[in-house]
Amino acid sequence: MLPKYIEINGRVLMSLLEPDEVSPEALRRAGLTDTCLVRVNLQGDIEVRRHDRWDVIGGLTGKFGPRVELASGRTWAS
């Protein structure tokens, strides 16, 4: 089974963070910008697109799935 993701930009990711999750400051230190491409997998891992790879820069907790779907307007895709 292929992993599933929802792709969003950094601004959308910042808008759906909960207080007990990774901090916006930590994400910015890891290279997150408002316009960078980000993806979230079903386990809640946040990955940012670099020039030649994806890097895990944090994670979401709790019931993040519905939040990601609502904020992005997308569903999970392989």
RADA-V661240 format. One record per helix or strand of 2 or more residues. SS is the DSSP state (hx for helix, st for strand). FROM is the first residue (numbers start at 1). LEN is the number of residues. If there is no record, write none. Layout:
SS:FROM:LEN  SS:FROM:LEN
//
This chain:
st:5:5  hx:10:7  hx:24:6  st:37:5  st:45:5  st:54:6  hx:64:9
//
